[in-house]
Amino acid sequence: MSGQDHKVKGSDLFVAALENEGVDRIFGIPGEENLDLVESLRASKVELVLTRHEQAAAFMAATHGRLTGKPGVCLSTLGPGALNLSTGAAYAHLGAMPMILITGQKPIMSSRQARFQIVDVVATMKPLTKLSRQIVSASSIPTVVRDAFRVAMEERPGPVHLELPEDIAGDEVPGVPMIPVHPIEIPVAHRAALDRAAEMIVAARRPLVMMGAATSRPRSTHGIASFVRRTGIPFFTTQMGKGTVPGGTNLYMGTAALSERDYVHDAIDAADLIVAIGHDPVEKPPFIMGPSGPKVIHVSYTPASVEQVYFPDAEVVGDVGPSLELLADRLEGKLPQAAALLPLREEILNHIADRATEARWPPTPQRIVHDLRQVIPENGIVALDNGMYKIWFARNYRTRVANTLLLDNALATMGAGLPSAMMAAMLYPDRRVLAVAGDGGFMMNSQEMETAVRLKLNMVVLVLEDNAYGMIRWKQAVDHFADYGMTFGNPDFVHYAKAYGAQGHRIVSIDRFGPTLEAAFKEGGVHLVSIPIDYSENVRVLVDELRAHEKAKA
């Protein structure tokens, strides 16, 4: 038989194309429309990681992209399974996480099942992805897959959706060569833009640097840290920009967990120039620009998106790390006013650390964050779900390594904390990994405890119990609405964990919290630790105290 006569099944071509991209795992739940692909996976080096819900598979794939810079891959059947991926697609799209979503479909050449389970998934996914397309020819698979990975990784990174119909997957076609993978290079910023930015920074009397969401790209961190060291300008971070410069540096001014009126905004309001590195408008604004505020230089991979609250005066667009190195070349040794705002640092950080060791029961968010920080090493990873505690972690949790506090300040969806931590535990089995979730968010994907146990992961899941959707309940109180409709009951989380084959621990005094976490990490395996939380601090600190602080400044 000649090489020209050799036939290859479409699903085999698809898996070969994935292997060509370096894919080693696919997360998801297959359906009957995926069975050819499943069989091709069985005979390959790519592991199929079965989850208990498609949404969790998408969160895991997105987190893979966030942590590695290379797309994670998730899989579902058509219709209902594909729609369950949609929240994860939006999570990756807003969070700029490269990901490939693969969904099945009924045969497109002929159909014996009419419209059963058929939804136009390609159209559904278009507003949630960078690219959504149906594969209509087995011979085109290597090209389509290569293009999908390229699009997912290019700035701004994000999800790409591919629909593989059943008959295309099963079709046999002459062998098609794989498309070689090529590196994606990003040009550095234009010389004129660098010169303009340098002139503005040299002229500034009270400069300040902001680290935004895009600074967490794995490719960026060295150049960013070097820029801060060489210029000596103090910096603050957004929630998703934490860790991109070591949090222990004496130039760190805090994290903007709120958009205004927090203590870090004392420095922001006093600045006459903010160098906003990696700002992404999907993130809740770290500060509100106005006509009398500081000038802003936008430094990022892509041009600024002009918003009512963000309209920079200059832009430095290009590969962030190398561009900042070139900017530092123009600035080093020429900034006598670089540290003008640094005297504010001690007071800002002292306010944030207030009552962090208070022995109240149930414990305050500050105490929980403080004690947790003691048992997580610098390279340990904390993956947050979404809830009221996220603000406290953003303000109080100090990070020294990029991507060691995984929080979502873009889509800000509940249910992502546990799957994100699972992905981190798979990628970094030698690092401590902790998922933090409220009781509401944990129960949205708690079934993945079985997946974590089955995969023999080493991780701890911390469940903060207040028997309510605490963030919305707090907003309800702040807006002077009646306390209504936000409370619920919980299972016994210790028994719940044990039912999945995990270890369960209930904290009954704050002095046992840190030692219990330490023992769980040392033992290994999957552990769930439940602890009540006192959210009365929300009103005292985030409303009353900050209002009083604002009045004192006026």
Secondary structure, 3 states (H helix, E strand, C coil): CCHHHCEEEHHHHHHHHHHHCCCCEEEEECCHHHHHHHHHHHCCCCEEEECCCHHHHHHHHHHHHHHHCCCEEEEECCHHHHHHCHHHHHHHHHHCCCEEEEEEECCCCCCCCCCCCCCCHHHHHHHHCCEEEECCCHHHHHHHHHHHHHHHHCCCCCEEEEEEEHHHHHCEEECCCCCCCCCCCCCCCCHHHHHHHHHHHHHCCCEEEEECHHHHCCCCHHHHHHHHHHHCCCEEECHHHCCCCCCCCCCEEEECCCCCCCCCHHHHHHCCEEEEECCCCCCCCCCCCCCCCCEEEEEECCCCCCECCECCCEEEECCHHHHHHHHHHHHCCCCCCCCCCHHHHHHHHHHHHCCCCCCCCCCCHHHHHHHHHHHCCCCCEEEECCCCHHHHHHHHCCCCCCCCEECCCCCCCCCCHHHHHHHHHHHCCCCCEEEEEEHHHHHHCCCHHHHHHHCCCCEEEEEEECCECHHHHHHHHHCCCCCCCCECCCCCHHHHHHHCCCEEEECCCHHHHHHHHHHHHHHCCEEEEEEECCCCHHHHHHHHHHHHHHHHHC
